[in-house]
């Protein structure tokens, strides 16, 4: 099923996210607070009269000290005095030049603790006009849009076993590529909650060992 980018979809996503009993966590010692933006945008598909809905992912600049060259949602550390929503919107503007107001935030998902030392809050926002969007070359190598249907495709995600953890590693297929947690876990939960109307937890889903630092 395709998802047309329109007000009906925006309302449906917002209603399901509002009904979701989101789990928050206090930052334990050693974890820094961070926020990411799951941004829903129009996705032009050749031959179709109406745009599908998609979400944004970036490829991080390869020279970054942390996770350079990897797939990522726009986001970063929460500054002193900021809320997760404020931080996610600031990072969205800094990384891909999309300025969104709080009125365009349509929901939030569970806090997710990472092996690399962060507690991430996912913030879902809606962006109808993406004409100003461009990559900040200091942080982002490229910007990509994936149709929402990628989050409900058959055979994805995969759950892998590793010797280093009793918890499964999640691998989410997107186009011809794939992503791992934390990005995969956050997008998987968005698909489960907002697209399928389910209550699915993901904080237990593991990252591959190479992402533990």
ABEGO torsion letter per residue (X at the ends): XBBBBBAAAAAAAAAAAAABBBBBBBBBBGBBBBBBBBBBBBBBBBGBABBBBBBBBBBBBAABABGBGBBBBBEEBBBBGBBAAAAAAAAAAAAAGBBBBAAABAEBBBBBBBAAGBBBBBBBBBBABAAABBBBAAABABBBBBBAAAAABBGOBBBBBBAABABBBBBBBBEABBBBOAAAAAAAAAAAAAAAGBBBBAAABBBBAAAAX
